Amino acid sequence: MSSKSLPTAHVKSDEVNYLVFRYLQESGYVHAAFTFGYESQVVKSKIDGSQIPPGALLSFVQRGVNFCEIEETLKQDGKAGPGHTTSALNGVTSLLDVHRCLCNQDFKINRPEKPASTGNGTTGPVGMDVDEKEVLSHEEKPGERNKTSTVDVQESEALILKGHISEVFVCSWNPATSVLATGSGDSTARMWPIPASLPLVSSAAAAQASQPIVLEHATDRNGNAMLPMRKVNDVTTIDWNPSGTLLATGSYDGCARIWTEHGTLKHVLETHTGPLFSLKWNKKGNYLLSGSVDHSTAVWNAETGRCVKQFSFHEAPTLDVDWKDDETFASCSTDKMIYLCSLESNVPVQRYCGHEDEVNCLKFDPSGSLLASCSDDYTAKIWSTKTAQVVYNLREHTREVYTMQWCPSVNRRLVLATASFDSMVKLWDVNTGRCLKTLAGHSDPVYSLAYSPNGQFLASGSFDRCLNIWSVKDGTLVKKFRGDGGIFEVAWNPAGDKVSAAFSSNTVVVIDLRKMQASTVKALLGYLLGTNVAQTSPLCVRKQPPVSMEHYLPALFPLPILFPCIP
């Protein structure tokens, strides 16, 4: 009886390249992922990324290692050798070393891992030079993932926007209306009308939220549809103009596009030869600034769509741009440099040199007198725009610092928030350069930060799938939402009552924060009535000693939307 041989599995190089590309993205190596994807052309492949689960590459590698273990433990005749049991597979096989059969060793099942030592006899994160009292940890303990608390926001309490068919990279609220714009790897941007109240209680409101205006980007520079093999055109950056009448989008094809608030394409801005990573409107709204992988920045006239001026000072891809005033801006790059440029000058006004690795993000403070930057060299820096010298060097992160935000309230102490691949968020007193608080609530790289409009809350989004909302005053975790994918960007609406998050799982989540302190309001009413409402029964009101008002005021009054009459 003849036996048929099993069909040989054919692995295509495009498939391997795509798995490597996804691994780099999921591991936080955003710039390396972009470079690899651009050179290997996987971004133009026909592979449907939505069908590939997270960690696919590591899963295949792990299965291969397990197969090698099984192969080595079996005799040549296909039978297991003496004493070889399945428990032997609990051993550790190094992927980089020559395989050695570990079956004869004494394996211990469920061996605890040895914690890393900090060098001072204690265990914990290596290199954290922070006062222990200032580290506010809200990490999950084993077994707590399925438990709910007053901090957790349930999926039923949030608005889940579905429609994108690839990762959602960016989200931005219209400054004048309740419309949320998003950009995705599916070659579209979308404008979502968000209802005033969440969660949705009517089918009409749900239908409205699920019908966004779709802005197609799968066209070439002449407006013709791309060929199928060139169909992918990720929308990587978006920004509303100050009046909310125009939306700018930037994509992988090197074009910026300006759309009306109703979704009509007004201009296609063409001068860059590489993907766009940043777009910013100036405060007046007459100029749009773009930064590209082609090493250049460009300023565009929003009315005519013409390029006013292009600057080519960087020697590597431009990663971020920001306006200082209506005619002066700064740009940063993977070449480790920052340049201050003016429309009135053909050479840089100032050069900021000091970072030892690529500079990921830069932002001017509300007054424009200070410039903050963060880098892969594990630092953030505060620069004087008058002297171009470093005022403070913020060094406490232990991995790449990816993004940062200035606190928007100019009447308070000037505070800068930084987020890092070390999973930490830090708040810095810019007057002293001291770290005020370390917010330790994430377990994976933090990609995005956003302050509430009043500066009293900070939202952070991480690849641990969690959207965290923190109290800036005391660093406590106010709310937490766990999604089903990593978070690329978070944003507050202008009213400060809703937060959005863009997920790698093709969805966008909107949380209404007006209801997040309902239990605290209930307790306050109980105080005013001289009673506290017991939680044991909805019909039971139990007399208790009144709690001091100081217990409730810090938690209640940071949200002016709840009590607008209270100063």
C-alpha positions in Angstrom: 0.0 0.0 0.0 1.6 3.2 -1.1 1.5 6.3 1.1 1.1 9.8 -0.2 3.6 12.4 0.9 2.2 15.4 2.6 2.1 18.6 0.5 5.1 20.9 1.1 4.3 24.2 2.7 5.4 27.2 0.6 6.3 30.3 2.6 6.5 33.5 0.5 9.0 36.2 1.3 6.2 38.8 1.4 4.5 36.8 4.2 7.7 36.6 6.3 8.4 40.3 5.7 4.9 41.2 6.8 5.2 39.2 10.0 8.5 40.9 10.8 6.9 44.3 10.0 4.0 43.6 12.4 6.4 42.3 15.1 8.4 45.6 14.9 5.1 47.6 15.1 3.8 45.6 18.1 7.1 45.9 19.9 7.1 49.6 19.7 9.9 50.0 17.1 7.7 52.4 15.0 10.5 54.0 13.0 12.2 50.7 12.3 8.9 49.3 11.2 8.3 52.1 8.9 11.7 51.9 7.3 11.5 48.1 6.9 7.9 48.3 5.5 8.9 51.0 3.1 12.0 49.2 1.8 10.5 45.7 1.7 7.3 47.1 0.0 5.1 45.1 2.4 2.9 48.2 2.8 1.9 47.6 -0.9 1.2 43.9 -0.6 -2.2 42.4 -0.7 -2.0 40.8 2.7 -5.0 41.6 4.9 -3.5 42.6 8.2 -6.8 42.5 10.0 -6.8 38.7 9.7 -3.4 38.3 11.4 -3.5 38.1 15.2 -1.0 40.0 17.4 2.2 38.2 18.1 2.0 36.0 15.0 5.7 35.9 14.4 6.6 34.9 17.9 3.8 32.3 17.9 5.3 30.7 14.8 8.9 30.8 16.2 7.7 29.3 19.5 5.9 26.5 17.6 9.1 25.8 15.7 11.1 25.6 18.9 8.6 23.2 20.4 8.8 21.1 17.3 12.6 20.9 17.5 12.2 19.9 21.2 9.9 17.1 20.3 12.0 16.0 17.4 15.1 15.8 19.6 13.3 13.8 22.3 12.2 11.1 20.0 14.4 8.3 18.8 15.1 7.7 15.2 12.4 5.0 15.1 9.8 7.5 16.2 9.5 6.4 19.8 10.4 8.3 22.9 13.6 7.4 24.7 13.8 6.1 28.2 12.6 8.6 30.8 11.5 11.1 28.1 8.1 12.5 29.1 6.2 15.4 28.1 7.3 17.3 31.2 10.7 17.6 29.5 9.2 20.2 27.2 9.1 22.6 30.2 12.8 23.1 29.8 14.3 26.2 28.4 15.8 26.1 24.9 17.6 29.1 23.6 16.7 30.1 20.1 20.2 31.5 19.4 22.2 28.6 20.8 22.8 25.2 19.1 20.0 22.9 20.2 20.8 20.6 23.0 18.5 17.9 24.2 17.5 18.9 27.8 15.4 15.8 28.5 17.9 14.3 30.9 18.0 17.3 33.1 16.0 17.7 36.3 13.1 20.0 35.2 11.0 21.9 37.7 7.5 22.7 36.6 6.3 26.3 37.1 9.6 27.6 38.3 9.4 31.2 39.5 11.4 33.7 37.5 14.2 35.4 39.3 13.3 39.1 39.6 15.8 41.6 38.2 18.1 43.2 40.8 18.5 46.9 40.9 22.0 46.5 42.3 21.2 47.8 45.8 19.8 44.5 47.2 16.2 45.2 46.1 14.2 44.1 43.2 12.3 46.2 40.7 12.7 48.3 37.5 16.3 48.9 36.7 17.5 52.4 36.8 14.5 54.1 38.3 16.0 57.1 40.1 12.7 58.3 41.6 11.6 59.0 45.2 9.6 55.9 46.2 6.8 58.1 47.5 6.4 59.7 44.1 5.8 56.5 42.2 2.1 55.9 42.0 1.5 52.3 40.9 -1.8 51.0 39.6 -0.6 47.8 37.9 -2.9 44.8 37.9 -2.2 42.0 40.3 -2.5 38.3 39.3 -6.1 37.3 39.2 -7.5 40.8 39.1 -8.0 41.2 35.4 -11.6 39.8 35.5 -12.5 41.8 38.5 -14.4 45.1 38.2 -14.0 48.2 40.3 -15.3 51.8 40.3 -12.3 52.7 38.2 -13.0 50.3 35.4 -15.2 51.5 32.4 -17.2 48.6 31.0 -17.6 48.2 27.2 -21.3 48.7 27.6 -20.6 52.2 29.0 -18.5 53.3 26.0 -19.2 54.1 22.4 -17.4 51.7 20.0 -17.0 53.1 16.5 -16.6 50.3 13.9 -16.0 50.8 10.2 -12.2 51.0 9.6 -10.8 47.7 8.3 -7.2 48.3 9.5 -5.4 49.9 12.4 -6.6 53.3 13.5 -3.5 55.5 13.9 -4.8 59.0 14.8 -7.9 60.7 16.1 -8.8 64.4 16.6 -11.9 66.3 17.7 -13.3 69.2 15.8 -12.7 72.3 18.0 -16.2 73.7 17.2 -18.5 70.7 16.9 -19.0 67.2 18.3 -17.3 65.5 15.4 -14.4 63.1 15.8 -11.9 62.6 12.9 -9.9 59.4 12.6 -7.2 58.1 10.2 -6.4 54.5 9.5 -4.2 52.1 7.6 -7.2 51.3 5.4 -6.5 54.4 3.2 -9.4 56.4 4.7 -10.0 59.1 7.2 -13.5 59.3 8.7 -15.6 62.0 10.4 -17.8 60.6 13.1 -20.8 62.6 14.5 -20.7 61.8 18.3 -24.0 62.1 20.2 -24.1 64.4 23.2 -24.9 61.6 25.7 -23.3 58.2 26.1 -23.9 55.3 26.2 -26.5 55.4 23.4 -30.0 54.8 24.5 -31.8 55.2 21.2 -31.4 53.4 17.9 -31.5 56.7 16.1 -28.4 58.0 17.9 -26.6 54.7 17.4 -27.4 54.8 13.6 -26.1 58.4 13.4 -22.8 57.5 15.1 -22.3 54.5 12.9 -22.6 56.6 9.7 -19.4 58.6 9.4 -18.3 60.6 6.4 -15.6 58.5 4.7 -12.6 60.4 3.2 -11.0 58.1 0.6 -7.2 58.3 0.2 -6.7 55.3 -2.2 -6.0 57.5 -5.2 -2.8 58.5 -6.9 -1.6 62.1 -7.4 -3.9 62.5 -10.4 -7.0 61.5 -8.5 -7.2 58.1 -10.2 -7.8 54.9 -8.3 -4.6 53.0 -7.4 -3.9 49.6 -8.7 -4.7 46.8 -6.3 -1.0 46.1 -5.5 -0.5 49.7 -4.6 -3.8 50.2 -2.7 -2.5 50.7 0.8 -2.1 54.4 1.6 -2.0 54.8 5.4 -3.5 58.0 6.8 -0.8 58.8 9.4 -1.6 62.3 10.6 -4.6 64.6 10.8 -5.3 68.1 12.2 -8.3 70.4 12.3 -7.9 74.1 11.7 -8.7 76.4 14.7 -12.2 77.2 13.5 -13.1 73.6 12.8 -14.0 74.3 9.2 -11.2 72.4 7.6 -9.5 69.1 8.2 -6.0 68.3 7.0 -4.8 64.7 6.5 -1.4 63.3 5.6 -0.7 59.9 4.2 2.0 57.5 2.9 1.8 58.8 -0.6 3.4 62.0 0.4 0.3 64.1 -0.2 -1.5 66.3 2.3 -5.2 66.8 1.7 -7.5 69.6 2.9 -11.2 68.7 3.4 -14.2 70.8 4.4 -16.0 69.9 7.5 -18.6 68.2 5.3 -16.1 65.9 3.7 -15.5 67.7 0.4 -11.9 67.5 -0.9 -10.7 71.1 -1.3 -6.9 70.7 -2.0 -4.4 68.0 -2.6 -1.0 69.4 -1.6 1.9 67.8 -3.5 5.6 68.5 -3.1 6.9 65.8 -0.7 8.4 62.6 -2.1 8.0 60.5 1.0 5.2 59.7 3.6 4.0 62.4 5.9 4.3 62.0 9.7 3.1 65.3 10.9 0.7 68.2 10.0 0.0 71.3 12.1 -2.2 74.4 11.5 -0.9 77.7 12.8 -3.1 79.6 15.2 -4.4 82.0 12.6 -5.4 79.1 10.4 -4.0 80.5 7.2 -0.9 78.2 7.0 -0.5 74.4 7.2 2.8 72.9 8.1 3.9 69.4 7.0 6.8 67.2 7.9 7.9 64.3 5.7 10.2 61.2 5.5 11.9 63.0 2.5 13.8 65.0 5.2 11.9 68.2 4.4 9.2 70.4 5.9 6.8 72.6 3.9 4.4 75.5 4.6 1.2 75.7 2.6 -1.3 78.4 1.9 -4.6 77.0 3.1 -6.7 79.2 0.8 -4.9 78.5 -2.5 -3.3 75.1 -1.7 0.1 76.3 -2.9 3.4 75.6 -1.2 4.7 78.9 0.3 8.1 77.5 1.2 9.9 74.2 1.6 12.8 73.7 4.0 15.4 70.9 3.6 17.7 71.3 6.5 17.4 67.8 8.0 19.6 64.9 6.8 17.1 62.2 7.7 13.3 61.8 8.0 11.3 64.6 9.8 9.3 63.1 12.6 7.4 66.1 14.1 6.7 69.8 13.7 5.2 72.5 15.8 4.4 76.2 15.4 6.0 78.8 17.7 3.9 81.6 16.2 2.1 82.2 13.0 5.3 82.4 10.9 7.9 80.5 12.9 8.1 76.8 13.6 10.4 74.0 14.8 11.0 70.5 13.3 12.8 67.4 14.6 14.2 64.4 12.9 15.9 61.1 13.2 19.2 63.0 12.5 19.0 64.0 16.2 18.7 67.7 15.3 16.0 70.4 15.9 15.7 73.4 13.7 13.8 76.6 14.3 12.6 78.1 11.0 10.9 81.2 9.8 9.1 82.1 6.6 11.3 85.2 6.4 14.6 83.3 6.4 16.2 80.8 4.0 18.5 79.4 6.8 17.5 78.0 10.2 16.9 80.7 12.8 18.3 78.4 15.6 19.8 74.9 15.8 19.1 72.8 18.9 21.8 70.2 19.3 22.1 67.9 22.3 20.1 64.7 21.8 22.1 61.5 21.2 19.4 59.6 19.3 16.5 60.4 17.0 14.1 63.1 18.3 10.5 61.8 18.3 8.4 64.8 19.4 8.7 68.5 20.1 6.2 71.0 21.5 6.3 74.7 22.5 4.9 75.7 25.8 1.8 78.0 25.8 3.9 81.1 25.9 6.3 80.0 23.2 9.4 80.8 25.4 10.2 77.2 26.0 10.6 74.2 23.7 10.3 70.6 24.9 11.7 67.6 23.0 11.9 63.9 23.7 14.1 61.3 22.1 15.2 57.7 21.8 18.2 58.6 24.0 15.8 58.1 27.0 15.6 61.8 27.8 13.4 64.8 27.4 14.8 68.3 27.2 13.5 71.8 27.9 15.1 74.4 25.7 15.1 78.2 25.9 13.9 79.6 22.6 15.9 82.8 23.2 19.3 81.1 23.6 18.7 77.6 22.1 20.4 76.2 25.2 19.1 73.3 27.4 17.4 74.6 30.5 16.6 71.2 32.0 17.6 67.6 31.0 14.9 65.2 32.2 16.6 61.8 32.6 14.5 59.5 34.7 13.0 57.3 32.0 14.7 54.0 31.4 13.7 53.6 27.7 12.8 55.7 24.7 10.7 58.7 25.4 8.0 58.7 22.7 5.7 61.6 23.3 4.9 64.5 25.7 2.3 67.2 26.4 2.3 70.6 28.1 -0.4 71.2 30.7 -2.7 73.7 29.0 -3.5 75.8 32.0 -1.1 78.8 32.0 -2.3 80.0 35.5 -0.9 77.0 37.2 2.6 75.7 37.8 4.0 74.9 34.4 4.0 71.1 34.1 5.2 68.8 31.3 4.0 65.2 30.9 6.2 62.6 29.2 5.5 59.0 28.1 8.0 56.3 27.4 8.5 52.8 26.2 9.3 51.9 29.8 5.5 52.0 30.3 5.8 55.0 32.7 4.2 58.5 32.5 6.0 61.2 34.4 4.9 64.7 35.4 7.7 67.4 35.6 7.8 70.7 37.3 9.4 72.9 34.6 10.3 75.6 37.0 12.7 73.3 38.9 13.2 70.4 36.5 12.1 68.0 39.2 9.8 64.9 38.6 6.6 65.6 40.5 5.0 62.2 40.0 5.5 58.9 38.2 2.3 57.3 37.0 2.9 53.6 36.9 -0.3 52.0 35.6 0.7 50.6 32.2 2.6 47.4 31.4 3.7 48.2 27.8 5.0 51.2 25.8 2.8 54.4 26.2 2.2 56.0 22.8 -0.1 58.9 23.5 -0.9 61.5 26.1 -3.6 64.1 26.2 -4.5 66.7 28.9 -8.1 67.7 29.5 -8.9 71.3 28.4 -8.8 72.5 32.0 -5.5 70.7 32.7 -6.8 68.7 35.6 -6.9 65.3 34.0 -4.4 63.4 31.9 -5.3 60.5 29.5 -2.7 58.0 28.5 -2.9 55.2 25.9 -0.6 52.2 25.7 0.0 49.0 23.8 -1.2 47.1 26.9 -4.7 47.9 25.5 -5.5 50.3 28.3 -6.8 53.9 28.3 -6.0 55.4 31.7 -7.3 58.7 33.0 -5.3 60.3 35.8 -5.9 63.1 38.2 -3.1 65.6 37.7 -3.4 67.0 41.2 -2.7 63.8 43.1 -1.7 61.3 40.4 -4.5 58.8 41.2 -6.1 56.7 38.5 -9.6 58.0 37.9 -10.8 55.7 35.1 -9.5 52.8 33.1 -10.8 51.2 29.9 -9.4 48.0 28.5 -9.9 47.5 24.7 -9.0 44.7 22.4 -5.9 46.2 20.8 -3.0 48.5 21.4 -3.7 52.3 21.5 -2.0 54.6 19.1 -3.6 57.9 20.1 -5.9 59.5 22.7 -7.7 62.8 22.5 -10.2 65.0 24.6 -13.1 66.8 23.1 -13.2 70.6 23.5 -15.8 70.4 26.3 -13.6 68.1 28.3 -16.3 65.6 28.9 -15.3 62.9 26.4 -12.1 61.0 25.6 -11.4 59.0 22.4 -8.8 56.3 21.8 -7.6 54.9 18.4 -6.9 51.2 18.6 -4.8 48.8 16.5 -7.9 46.5 16.5 -9.5 48.8 13.8 -11.9 50.4 16.3 -12.3 53.8 18.0 -13.6 54.1 21.5 -15.3 57.2 23.0 -15.9 57.4 26.8 -18.3 59.9 28.4 -16.7 61.2 31.6 -19.7 63.1 32.9 -21.0 59.9 34.5 -17.7 58.7 36.0 -18.3 60.4 39.3 -21.9 59.6 39.8 -21.1 57.6 43.0 -19.2 60.5 44.4 -22.0 62.9 43.7 -24.3 60.5 45.5 -22.0 60.4 48.5 -22.0 64.2 48.5 -25.8 64.4 48.5 -25.7 62.0 51.4 -23.3 64.3 53.2 -25.6 67.3 52.6 -28.5 65.3 54.0 -26.5 64.1 57.0 -26.6 60.5 55.7 -24.5 58.1 53.7 -26.2 55.8 51.3 -25.3 52.2 52.0 -24.4 50.0 49.1 -25.9 46.8 50.5 -29.4 47.4 49.3 -31.1 49.9 47.0 -33.8 50.2 49.6 -31.6 50.6 52.6 -30.5 54.1 53.8 -28.3 53.9 56.8 -27.5 56.7 59.2 -23.7 57.2 59.5 -21.5 60.0 60.9 -21.1 62.7 58.3 -17.8 62.6 56.4 -15.7 65.8 56.1 -16.4 67.8 53.0 -12.6 67.7 52.4 -13.0 64.0 51.5 -15.2 64.8 48.5 -14.1 68.2 47.2 -10.8 67.1 45.5 -12.6 64.4 43.6 -15.7 66.4 42.6 -14.6 69.9 41.7 -11.8 69.2 39.2 -14.7 68.6 36.7 -16.3 72.0 36.3 -18.9 70.5 34.0 -20.5 68.9 37.0 -20.8 72.0 39.0 -20.2 75.1 36.8 -21.5 77.4 39.5 -18.8 76.4 42.0 -15.5 78.4 41.6 
